Amino acid sequence: MKKMMMVIVMLLAASTVMAQGNKVRNSSWDGSVRQVKVWYQDHLKDPDSVQYIKWYKVVQMPNGSYAVAVRYRARNSFGGYVINHDLCVMDVLGRVIGCADFDAVTKGLRK
């Protein structure tokens, strides 16, 4: 019985640590968001060329999802550097749903 209780306590502790690992927050060091940086590594044409200019504060939405804006410079298909300003959305578990051009996404909100 004691072994069973210890296993349950260890599983609960592990699940709490894992849940905290998915929390979406800005890094206290450079303001970046880990989940978004990983997503860009998989989705940019030249992920090694990315230079982050500014990270904005992570916002938790009423439905529990998260959003963050980021401005960065990266190489395009022609080899030139372009500056992008994206809005990235993550689900309640911190998984990136997608990132899109900030101005295009917010255009309808500014009317």
C-alpha positions, 0 to 999 in steps of 0.5 A: 500500500505504501509503495502504491501511494509513493507511485501516485505521489510521484506521478502527480509531482511529475505531471505538475512539473510537465504542466508547468513546462508547457506554460507560455511565458516570456523569458526573463532573459531576452523576452523570447517565447520558447514555443514560438522559437521552436516553431520558427525553427521548423517553419522558416525558410532559413531558420539559422538566419533569424534575428529577433528584434522585439518580443511583446508580452504574452497575453492569455485569452479568455478561452485559455489560449495564448497570443504573442507578437514578435518582430524579427529579421530573417532571410527570404527565398532570394537570400535577402533579409526582411523584417517581419512582424508576426502574431503567434497563437498557442493553444491552452497547452502551449502548442503553437497553432500558427503565426501570421503577419500582424498587420494582416491579422489585426487590420479588421480590428482597427476599423 
